[in-house]
């Protein structure tokens, strides 16, 4: 299996200089086993009832990645190496159930062969 790599950025989202390069496998391990990230995620989710609080917490507490590839700075013109991944960002779904349905549908597709799926909770007003 090909190893896809991308830039990893520490929070806040205003930080545009990457901290390191990570692989999809490394990112999965980090997301699924890091207790500090789990606690930060809990803090972000605690604000789900208030769109402004949720957005502020998400942008200030959580790290982020650029699945499109490796960047020297988080800006399109600063891409150094493309990851080779086809990145899909689907926003404004009605529910977590709909997000799960799309995730399962994409993973079942024999042509696309997704390697990673992230579902971020969103607030509704």
N, CA, C and O atoms as a GROMACS GRO file, in nm:
protein
  500
    1UNK      N    1   0.084  -0.119   0.000
    1UNK     CA    2   0.000   0.000   0.000
    1UNK      C    3   0.088   0.125   0.000
    1UNK      O    4   0.186   0.132   0.073
    2UNK      N    5   0.051   0.221  -0.081
    2UNK     CA    6   0.126   0.346  -0.089
    2UNK      C    7   0.110   0.424   0.041
    2UNK      O    8   0.002   0.426   0.100
    3UNK      N    9   0.215   0.489   0.085
    3UNK     CA   10   0.212   0.570   0.207
    3UNK      C   11   0.193   0.716   0.168
    3UNK      O   12   0.281   0.776   0.106
    4UNK      N   13   0.080   0.772   0.205
    4UNK     CA   14   0.049   0.911   0.174
    4UNK      C   15   0.096   0.999   0.289
    4UNK      O   16   0.078   0.965   0.405
    5UNK      N   17   0.157   1.113   0.256
    5UNK     CA   18   0.208   1.202   0.361
    5UNK      C   19   0.151   1.343   0.342
    5UNK      O   20   0.115   1.384   0.232
    6UNK      N   21   0.145   1.415   0.455
    6UNK     CA   22   0.086   1.548   0.456
    6UNK      C   23   0.149   1.630   0.567
    6UNK      O   24   0.219   1.576   0.653
    7UNK      N   25   0.125   1.760   0.565
    7UNK     CA   26   0.173   1.849   0.671
    7UNK      C   27   0.079   1.844   0.791
    7UNK      O   28  -0.043   1.834   0.776
    8UNK      N   29   0.137   1.852   0.909
    8UNK     CA   30   0.064   1.854   1.036
    8UNK      C   31   0.092   1.988   1.102
    8UNK      O   32   0.207   2.030   1.112
    9UNK      N   33  -0.014   2.055   1.147
    9UNK     CA   34  -0.002   2.188   1.209
    9UNK      C   35  -0.058   2.184   1.350
    9UNK      O   36  -0.169   2.134   1.371
   10UNK      N   37   0.016   2.235   1.447
   10UNK     CA   38  -0.037   2.249   1.582
   10UNK      C   39  -0.138   2.363   1.584
   10UNK      O   40  -0.134   2.454   1.501
   11UNK      N   41  -0.230   2.356   1.680
   11UNK     CA   42  -0.327   2.463   1.701
   11UNK      C   43  -0.252   2.589   1.745
   11UNK      O   44  -0.142   2.581   1.800
   12UNK      N   45  -0.312   2.703   1.720
   12UNK     CA   46  -0.443   2.731   1.662
   12UNK      C   47  -0.437   2.729   1.510
   12UNK      O   48  -0.330   2.718   1.450
   13UNK      N   49  -0.554   2.740   1.448
   13UNK     CA   50  -0.563   2.737   1.302
   13UNK      C   51  -0.489   2.856   1.239
   13UNK      O   52  -0.456   2.852   1.120
   14UNK      N   53  -0.464   2.960   1.316
   14UNK     CA   54  -0.387   3.074   1.264
   14UNK      C   55  -0.239   3.041   1.250
   14UNK      O   56  -0.165   3.116   1.186
   15UNK      N   57  -0.195   2.930   1.307
   15UNK     CA   58  -0.057   2.883   1.290
   15UNK      C   59  -0.044   2.826   1.149
   15UNK      O   60  -0.105   2.724   1.118
   16UNK      N   61   0.032   2.889   1.065
   16UNK     CA   62   0.043   2.848   0.925
   16UNK      C   63   0.174   2.776   0.893
   16UNK      O   64   0.197   2.736   0.778
   17UNK      N   65   0.260   2.759   0.994
   17UNK     CA   66   0.388   2.690   0.975
   17UNK      C   67   0.370   2.545   1.023
   17UNK      O   68   0.333   2.523   1.138
   18UNK      N   69   0.397   2.447   0.936
   18UNK     CA   70   0.377   2.308   0.978
   18UNK      C   71   0.473   2.267   1.090
   18UNK      O   72   0.588   2.310   1.095
   19UNK      N   73   0.422   2.182   1.178
   19UNK     CA   74   0.502   2.127   1.287
   19UNK      C   75   0.586   2.011   1.237
   19UNK      O   76   0.702   1.996   1.274
   20UNK      N   77   0.525   1.927   1.153
   20UNK     CA   78   0.593   1.808   1.102
   20UNK      C   79   0.517   1.754   0.981
   20UNK      O   80   0.416   1.810   0.938
   21UNK      N   81   0.567   1.645   0.931
   21UNK     CA   82   0.502   1.571   0.823
   21UNK      C   83   0.451   1.442   0.886
   21UNK      O   84   0.519   1.380   0.967
   22UNK      N   85   0.329   1.402   0.846
   22UNK     CA   86   0.276   1.276   0.900
   22UNK      C   87   0.217   1.193   0.786
   22UNK      O   88   0.182   1.244   0.680
   23UNK      N   89   0.207   1.066   0.812
   23UNK     CA   90   0.144   0.973   0.717
   23UNK      C   91  -0.001   0.952   0.759
   23UNK      O   92  -0.040   0.988   0.870
   24UNK      N   93  -0.080   0.894   0.671
   24UNK     CA   94  -0.218   0.862   0.704
   24UNK      C   95  -0.219   0.765   0.823
   24UNK      O   96  -0.300   0.781   0.915
   25UNK      N   97  -0.131   0.665   0.821
   25UNK     CA   98  -0.126   0.568   0.932
   25UNK      C   99  -0.088   0.637   1.062
   25UNK      O  100  -0.146   0.609   1.167
   26UNK      N  101   0.011   0.727   1.057
   26UNK     CA  102   0.052   0.800   1.176
   26UNK      C  103  -0.059   0.891   1.227
   26UNK      O  104  -0.079   0.902   1.348
   27UNK      N  105  -0.131   0.955   1.136
   27UNK     CA  106  -0.242   1.042   1.174
   27UNK      C  107  -0.352   0.959   1.241
   27UNK      O  108  -0.409   1.000   1.342
   28UNK      N  109  -0.382   0.844   1.185
   28UNK     CA  110  -0.484   0.757   1.244
   28UNK      C  111  -0.444   0.716   1.386
   28UNK      O  112  -0.527   0.719   1.477
   29UNK      N  113  -0.319   0.679   1.405
   29UNK     CA  114  -0.271   0.642   1.538
   29UNK      C  115  -0.284   0.758   1.634
   29UNK      O  116  -0.329   0.741   1.747
   30UNK      N  117  -0.243   0.877   1.590
   30UNK     CA  118  -0.252   0.997   1.674
   30UNK      C  119  -0.396   1.026   1.714
   30UNK      O  120  -0.424   1.051   1.831
   31UNK      N  121  -0.487   1.022   1.618
   31UNK     CA  122  -0.627   1.052   1.644
   31UNK      C  123  -0.690   0.949   1.738
   31UNK      O  124  -0.768   0.984   1.826
   32UNK      N  125  -0.655   0.824   1.720
   32UNK     CA  126  -0.723   0.718   1.794
   32UNK      C  127  -0.657   0.681   1.927
   32UNK      O  128  -0.716   0.606   2.004
   33UNK      N  129  -0.536   0.733   1.956
   33UNK     CA  130  -0.469   0.691   2.080
   33UNK      C  131  -0.418   0.804   2.168
   33UNK      O  132  -0.372   0.777   2.279
   34UNK      N  133  -0.425   0.929   2.124
   34UNK     CA  134  -0.366   1.038   2.201
   34UNK      C  135  -0.466   1.091   2.304
   34UNK      O  136  -0.568   1.150   2.268
   35UNK      N  137  -0.439   1.070   2.434
   35UNK     CA  138  -0.533   1.114   2.538
   35UNK      C  139  -0.548   1.266   2.545
   35UNK      O  140  -0.656   1.316   2.577
   36UNK      N  141  -0.442   1.339   2.516
   36UNK     CA  142  -0.450   1.485   2.516
   36UNK      C  143  -0.544   1.534   2.405
   36UNK      O  144  -0.625   1.624   2.427
   37UNK      N  145  -0.533   1.475   2.287
   37UNK     CA  146  -0.622   1.510   2.176
   37UNK      C  147  -0.767   1.473   2.211
   37UNK      O  148  -0.860   1.546   2.177
   38UNK      N  149  -0.785   1.361   2.276
   38UNK     CA  150  -0.919   1.319   2.317
   38UNK      C  151  -0.981   1.423   2.411
   38UNK      O  152  -1.100   1.455   2.398
   39UNK      N  153  -0.904   1.475   2.505
   39UNK     CA  154  -0.953   1.576   2.598
   39UNK      C  155  -0.985   1.706   2.524
   39UNK      O  156  -1.087   1.769   2.552
   40UNK      N  157  -0.899   1.747   2.432
   40UNK     CA  158  -0.924   1.868   2.354
   40UNK      C  159  -1.051   1.852   2.270
   40UNK      O  160  -1.130   1.946   2.257
   41UNK      N  161  -1.071   1.735   2.214
   41UNK     CA  162  -1.190   1.707   2.134
   41UNK      C  163  -1.315   1.716   2.222
   41UNK      O  164  -1.418   1.768   2.178
   42UNK      N  165  -1.308   1.665   2.344
   42UNK     CA  166  -1.420   1.676   2.437
   42UNK      C  167  -1.455   1.822   2.464
   42UNK      O  168  -1.572   1.860   2.467
   43UNK      N  169  -1.352   1.905   2.482
   43UNK     CA  170  -1.374   2.048   2.507
   43UNK      C  171  -1.443   2.114   2.388
   43UNK      O  172  -1.533   2.196   2.404
   44UNK      N  173  -1.400   2.078   2.268
   44UNK     CA  174  -1.461   2.134   2.148
   44UNK      C  175  -1.606   2.090   2.138
   44UNK      O  176  -1.695   2.171   2.113
   45UNK      N  177  -1.631   1.961   2.157
   45UNK     CA  178  -1.768   1.908   2.146
   45UNK      C  179  -1.860   1.964   2.254
   45UNK      O  180  -1.982   1.971   2.234
   46UNK      N  181  -1.804   2.005   2.367
   46UNK     CA  182  -1.887   2.064   2.474
   46UNK      C  183  -1.953   2.193   2.427
   46UNK      O  184  -2.055   2.233   2.483
   47UNK      N  185  -1.897   2.257   2.326
   47UNK     CA  186  -1.954   2.381   2.274
   47UNK      C  187  -2.050   2.363   2.159
   47UNK      O  188  -2.088   2.461   2.095
   48UNK      N  189  -2.091   2.240   2.131
   48UNK     CA  190  -2.178   2.214   2.016
   48UNK      C  191  -2.309   2.292   2.019
   48UNK      O  192  -2.365   2.322   1.913
   49UNK      N  193  -2.359   2.326   2.135
   49UNK     CA  194  -2.485   2.399   2.143
   49UNK      C  195  -2.475   2.545   2.106
   49UNK      O  196  -2.577   2.611   2.084
   50UNK      N  197  -2.353   2.597   2.098
   50UNK     CA  198  -2.332   2.739   2.068
   50UNK      C  199  -2.234   2.748   1.951
   50UNK      O  200  -2.116   2.719   1.967
   51UNK      N  201  -2.284   2.788   1.836
   51UNK     CA  202  -2.203   2.789   1.714
   51UNK      C  203  -2.074   2.871   1.729
   51UNK      O  204  -1.968   2.828   1.683
   52UNK      N  205  -2.082   2.988   1.793
   52UNK     CA  206  -1.963   3.073   1.807
   52UNK      C  207  -1.860   3.009   1.900
   52UNK      O  208  -1.740   3.011   1.869
   53UNK      N  209  -1.904   2.954   2.011
   53UNK     CA  210  -1.813   2.888   2.105
   53UNK      C  211  -1.750   2.766   2.040
   53UNK      O  212  -1.629   2.744   2.050
   54UNK      N  213  -1.833   2.686   1.972
   54UNK     CA  214  -1.783   2.567   1.904
   54UNK      C  215  -1.675   2.602   1.803
   54UNK      O  216  -1.568   2.542   1.802
   55UNK      N  217  -1.704   2.700   1.718
   55UNK     CA  218  -1.608   2.740   1.614
   55UNK      C  219  -1.478   2.792   1.675
   55UNK      O  220  -1.369   2.756   1.630
   56UNK      N  221  -1.490   2.876   1.777
   56UNK     CA  222  -1.370   2.930   1.844
   56UNK      C  223  -1.286   2.818   1.904
   56UNK      O  224  -1.164   2.816   1.888
   57UNK      N  225  -1.351   2.726   1.975
   57UNK     CA  226  -1.277   2.616   2.036
   57UNK      C  227  -1.211   2.527   1.932
   57UNK      O  228  -1.096   2.486   1.948
   58UNK      N  229  -1.284   2.497   1.825
   58UNK     CA  230  -1.227   2.412   1.719
   58UNK      C  231  -1.104   2.478   1.657
   58UNK      O  232  -1.004   2.411   1.632
   59UNK      N  233  -1.112   2.608   1.634
   59UNK     CA  234  -1.002   2.678   1.569
   59UNK      C  235  -0.884   2.704   1.662
   59UNK      O  236  -0.770   2.716   1.615
   60UNK      N  237  -0.908   2.712   1.791
   60UNK     CA  238  -0.798   2.744   1.883
   60UNK      C  239  -0.739   2.622   1.953
   60UNK      O  240  -0.625   2.628   1.999
   61UNK      N  241  -0.814   2.512   1.963
   61UNK     CA  242  -0.767   2.398   2.041
   61UNK      C  243  -0.713   2.281   1.959
   61UNK      O  244  -0.620   2.212   2.002
   62UNK      N  245  -0.770   2.259   1.842
   62UNK     CA  246  -0.735   2.137   1.767
   62UNK      C  247  -0.628   2.158   1.661
   62UNK      O  248  -0.627   2.260   1.591
   63UNK      N  249  -0.537   2.061   1.649
   63UNK     CA  250  -0.440   2.066   1.538
   63UNK      C  251  -0.512   2.035   1.407
   63UNK      O  252  -0.628   1.994   1.407
   64UNK      N  253  -0.442   2.055   1.296
   64UNK     CA  254  -0.502   2.025   1.167
   64UNK      C  255  -0.396   1.975   1.070
   64UNK      O  256  -0.276   1.990   1.094
   65UNK      N  257  -0.440   1.914   0.961
   65UNK     CA  258  -0.351   1.861   0.858
   65UNK      C  259  -0.393   1.916   0.722
   65UNK      O  260  -0.503   1.967   0.705
   66UNK      N  261  -0.302   1.902   0.626
   66UNK     CA  262  -0.332   1.938   0.487
   66UNK      C  263  -0.324   1.810   0.404
   66UNK      O  264  -0.217   1.777   0.352
   67UNK      N  265  -0.435   1.736   0.391
   67UNK     CA  266  -0.431   1.608   0.321
   67UNK      C  267  -0.388   1.619   0.175
   67UNK      O  268  -0.351   1.518   0.114
   68UNK      N  269  -0.391   1.738   0.117
   68UNK     CA  270  -0.350   1.755  -0.022
   68UNK      C  271  -0.200   1.736  -0.040
   68UNK      O  272  -0.154   1.710  -0.152
   69UNK      N  273  -0.122   1.747   0.069
   69UNK     CA  274   0.022   1.727   0.055
   69UNK      C  275   0.104   1.796   0.161
   69UNK      O  276   0.056   1.830   0.269
   70UNK      N  277   0.232   1.817   0.126
   70UNK     CA  278   0.328   1.881   0.216
   70UNK      C  279   0.341   2.027   0.175
   70UNK      O  280   0.360   2.060   0.058
   71UNK      N  281   0.331   2.114   0.274
   71UNK     CA  282   0.337   2.259   0.252
   71UNK      C  283   0.447   2.320   0.338
   71UNK      O  284   0.471   2.274   0.450
   72UNK      N  285   0.515   2.422   0.286
   72UNK     CA  286   0.611   2.497   0.367
   72UNK      C  287   0.538   2.601   0.452
   72UNK      O  288   0.589   2.646   0.554
   73UNK      N  289   0.418   2.638   0.407
   73UNK     CA  290   0.332   2.735   0.472
   73UNK      C  291   0.191   2.699   0.429
   73UNK      O  292   0.172   2.656   0.315
   74UNK      N  293   0.093   2.714   0.515
   74UNK     CA  294  -0.044   2.672   0.480
   74UNK      C  295  -0.108   2.773   0.384
   74UNK      O  296  -0.185   2.860   0.422
   75UNK      N  297  -0.071   2.756   0.259
   75UNK     CA  298  -0.119   2.840   0.152
   75UNK      C  299  -0.102   2.762   0.022
   75UNK      O  300   0.000   2.695   0.003
   76UNK      N  301  -0.200   2.768  -0.067
   76UNK     CA  302  -0.198   2.687  -0.189
   76UNK      C  303  -0.066   2.697  -0.266
   76UNK      O  304  -0.014   2.597  -0.314
   77UNK      N  305  -0.012   2.818  -0.277
   77UNK     CA  306   0.111   2.840  -0.353
   77UNK      C  307   0.235   2.779  -0.285
   77UNK      O  308   0.341   2.771  -0.347
   78UNK      N  309   0.222   2.737  -0.161
   78UNK     CA  310   0.336   2.685  -0.085
   78UNK      C  311   0.341   2.533  -0.079
   78UNK      O  312   0.414   2.477   0.003
   79UNK      N  313   0.263   2.466  -0.163
   79UNK     CA  314   0.269   2.320  -0.166
   79UNK      C  315   0.405   2.278  -0.221
   79UNK      O  316   0.449   2.326  -0.325
   80UNK      N  317   0.470   2.187  -0.151
   80UNK     CA  318   0.599   2.137  -0.195
   80UNK      C  319   0.587   2.002  -0.263
   80UNK      O  320   0.651   1.977  -0.365
   81UNK      N  321   0.504   1.914  -0.206
   81UNK     CA  322   0.485   1.780  -0.260
   81UNK      C  323   0.338   1.742  -0.248
   81UNK      O  324   0.284   1.740  -0.137
   82UNK      N  325   0.271   1.712  -0.359
   82UNK     CA  326   0.131   1.668  -0.347
   82UNK      C  327   0.125   1.527  -0.287
   82UNK      O  328   0.214   1.445  -0.310
   83UNK      N  329   0.020   1.502  -0.210
   83UNK     CA  330   0.008   1.371  -0.143
   83UNK      C  331  -0.036   1.262  -0.240
   83UNK      O  332  -0.009   1.144  -0.218
   84UNK      N  333  -0.103   1.300  -0.346
   84UNK     CA  334  -0.160   1.200  -0.436
   84UNK      C  335  -0.301   1.160  -0.394
   84UNK      O  336  -0.365   1.078  -0.460
   85UNK      N  337  -0.349   1.218  -0.284
   85UNK     CA  338  -0.484   1.189  -0.238
   85UNK      C  339  -0.584   1.279  -0.310
   85UNK      O  340  -0.554   1.395  -0.342
   86UNK      N  341  -0.700   1.225  -0.334
   86UNK     CA  342  -0.812   1.303  -0.386
   86UNK      C  343  -0.892   1.342  -0.263
   86UNK      O  344  -0.954   1.256  -0.200
   87UNK      N  345  -0.892   1.469  -0.229
   87UNK     CA  346  -0.952   1.516  -0.105
   87UNK      C  347  -1.094   1.566  -0.132
   87UNK      O  348  -1.117   1.649  -0.220
   88UNK      N  349  -1.188   1.514  -0.055
   88UNK     CA  350  -1.328   1.555  -0.064
   88UNK      C  351  -1.368   1.615   0.070
   88UNK      O  352  -1.347   1.554   0.174
   89UNK      N  353  -1.424   1.734   0.067
   89UNK     CA  354  -1.473   1.800   0.188
   89UNK      C  355  -1.623   1.822   0.170
   89UNK      O  356  -1.666   1.906   0.092
   90UNK      N  357  -1.701   1.746   0.245
   90UNK     CA  358  -1.847   1.756   0.235
   90UNK      C  359  -1.898   1.825   0.360
   90UNK      O  360  -1.884   1.773   0.471
   91UNK      N  361  -1.957   1.942   0.343
   91UNK     CA  362  -2.006   2.020   0.455
   91UNK      C  363  -2.159   2.025   0.455
   91UNK      O  364  -2.226   1.986   0.359
   92UNK      N  365  -2.211   2.074   0.567
   92UNK     CA  366  -2.354   2.103   0.581
   92UNK      C  367  -2.444   1.982   0.564
   92UNK      O  368  -2.551   1.991   0.503
   93UNK      N  369  -2.403   1.868   0.618
   93UNK     CA  370  -2.491   1.752   0.617
   93UNK      C  371  -2.593   1.766   0.729
   93UNK      O  372  -2.568   1.835   0.828
   94UNK      N  373  -2.705   1.701   0.715
   94UNK     CA  374  -2.816   1.717   0.810
   94UNK      C  375  -2.790   1.652   0.946
   94UNK      O  376  -2.843   1.697   1.047
   95UNK      N  377  -2.707   1.546   0.948
   95UNK     CA  378  -2.689   1.473   1.074
   95UNK      C  379  -2.561   1.390   1.071
   95UNK      O  380  -2.498   1.373   0.966
   96UNK      N  381  -2.524   1.339   1.189
   96UNK     CA  382  -2.410   1.248   1.195
   96UNK      C  383  -2.443   1.118   1.124
   96UNK      O  384  -2.354   1.051   1.070
   97UNK      N  385  -2.571   1.081   1.123
   97UNK     CA  386  -2.613   0.960   1.052
   97UNK      C  387  -2.590   0.975   0.901
   97UNK      O  388  -2.546   0.882   0.835
   98UNK      N  389  -2.621   1.093   0.848
   98UNK     CA  390  -2.598   1.117   0.706
   98UNK      C  391  -2.449   1.115   0.675
   98UNK      O  392  -2.407   1.063   0.572
   99UNK      N  393  -2.368   1.172   0.764
   99UNK     CA  394  -2.222   1.168   0.745
   99UNK      C  395  -2.173   1.024   0.744
   99UNK      O  396  -2.089   0.987   0.661
  100UNK      N  397  -2.223   0.943   0.835
  100UNK     CA  398  -2.184   0.801   0.840
  100UNK      C  399  -2.228   0.728   0.714
  100UNK      O  400  -2.155   0.643   0.663
  101UNK      N  401  -2.347   0.760   0.664
  101UNK     CA  402  -2.396   0.697   0.542
  101UNK      C  403  -2.302   0.729   0.425
  101UNK      O  404  -2.267   0.639   0.348
  102UNK      N  405  -2.262   0.856   0.412
  102UNK     CA  406  -2.172   0.894   0.302
  102UNK      C  407  -2.035   0.831   0.319
  102UNK      O  408  -1.975   0.786   0.222
  103UNK      N  409  -1.984   0.827   0.443
  103UNK     CA  410  -1.856   0.762   0.469
  103UNK      C  411  -1.862   0.617   0.424
  103UNK      O  412  -1.774   0.571   0.351
  104UNK      N  413  -1.964   0.544   0.467
  104UNK     CA  414  -1.976   0.403   0.432
  104UNK      C  415  -1.992   0.383   0.282
  104UNK      O  416  -1.936   0.291   0.224
  105UNK      N  417  -2.069   0.471   0.221
  105UNK     CA  418  -2.090   0.463   0.076
  105UNK      C  419  -1.960   0.485  -0.001
  105UNK      O  420  -1.931   0.414  -0.097
  106UNK      N  421  -1.881   0.584   0.041
  106UNK     CA  422  -1.754   0.612  -0.026
  106UNK      C  423  -1.655   0.497  -0.005
  106UNK      O  424  -1.584   0.459  -0.098
  107UNK      N  425  -1.650   0.443   0.118
  107UNK     CA  426  -1.557   0.333   0.145
  107UNK      C  427  -1.595   0.206   0.071
  107UNK      O  428  -1.509   0.122   0.044
  108UNK      N  429  -1.722   0.190   0.037
  108UNK     CA  430  -1.767   0.072  -0.037
  108UNK      C  431  -1.739   0.085  -0.187
  108UNK      O  432  -1.749  -0.013  -0.260
  109UNK      N  433  -1.706   0.205  -0.232
  109UNK     CA  434  -1.682   0.228  -0.375
  109UNK      C  435  -1.552   0.161  -0.417
  109UNK      O  436  -1.446   0.188  -0.362
  110UNK      N  437  -1.561   0.072  -0.516
  110UNK     CA  438  -1.444  -0.004  -0.560
  110UNK      C  439  -1.346   0.077  -0.644
  110UNK      O  440  -1.233   0.034  -0.664
  111UNK      N  441  -1.388   0.192  -0.692
  111UNK     CA  442  -1.300   0.276  -0.772
  111UNK      C  443  -1.225   0.377  -0.684
  111UNK      O  444  -1.105   0.397  -0.702
  112UNK      N  445  -1.295   0.439  -0.591
  112UNK     CA  446  -1.235   0.544  -0.510
  112UNK      C  447  -1.133   0.493  -0.408
  112UNK      O  448  -1.028   0.555  -0.392
  113UNK      N  449  -1.159   0.384  -0.342
  113UNK     CA  450  -1.069   0.327  -0.239
  113UNK      C  451  -1.021   0.432  -0.140
  113UNK      O  452  -0.900   0.458  -0.135
  114UNK      N  453  -1.107   0.494  -0.062
  114UNK     CA  454  -1.063   0.594   0.036
  114UNK      C  455  -0.963   0.535   0.135
  114UNK      O  456  -0.966   0.415   0.164
  115UNK      N  457  -0.873   0.621   0.187
  115UNK     CA  458  -0.776   0.577   0.287
  115UNK      C  459  -0.803   0.639   0.424
  115UNK      O  460  -0.749   0.591   0.524
  116UNK      N  461  -0.885   0.743   0.430
  116UNK     CA  462  -0.912   0.809   0.557
  116UNK      C  463  -1.041   0.888   0.548
  116UNK      O  464  -1.073   0.947   0.444
  117UNK      N  465  -1.115   0.888   0.656
  117UNK     CA  466  -1.238   0.967   0.664
  117UNK      C  467  -1.241   1.036   0.799
  117UNK      O  468  -1.221   0.973   0.903
  118UNK      N  469  -1.265   1.165   0.797
  118UNK     CA  470  -1.278   1.242   0.921
  118UNK      C  471  -1.416   1.305   0.924
  118UNK      O  472  -1.459   1.364   0.825
  119UNK      N  473  -1.484   1.293   1.035
  119UNK     CA  474  -1.614   1.356   1.053
  119UNK      C  475  -1.602   1.455   1.167
  119UNK      O  476  -1.574   1.418   1.281
  120UNK      N  477  -1.624   1.580   1.134
  120UNK     CA  478  -1.619   1.684   1.236
  120UNK      C  479  -1.760   1.724   1.272
  120UNK      O  480  -1.842   1.749   1.182
  121UNK      N  481  -1.792   1.732   1.401
  121UNK     CA  482  -1.927   1.776   1.437
  121UNK      C  483  -1.946   1.922   1.401
  121UNK      O  484  -1.852   2.000   1.407
  122UNK      N  485  -2.065   1.957   1.364
  122UNK     CA  486  -2.099   2.095   1.331
  122UNK      C  487  -2.221   2.136   1.410
  122UNK      O  488  -2.297   2.051   1.457
  123UNK      N  489  -2.239   2.264   1.426
  123UNK     CA  490  -2.356   2.313   1.498
  123UNK      C  491  -2.460   2.359   1.399
  123UNK      O  492  -2.429   2.395   1.285
  124UNK      N  493  -2.583   2.359   1.442
  124UNK     CA  494  -2.696   2.408   1.362
  124UNK      C  495  -2.765   2.516   1.443
  124UNK      O  496  -2.781   2.504   1.564
  125UNK      N  497  -2.805   2.622   1.375
  125UNK     CA  498  -2.878   2.728   1.444
  125UNK      C  499  -3.026   2.711   1.424
  125UNK      O  500  -3.104   2.792   1.475
   0.00000   0.00000   0.00000
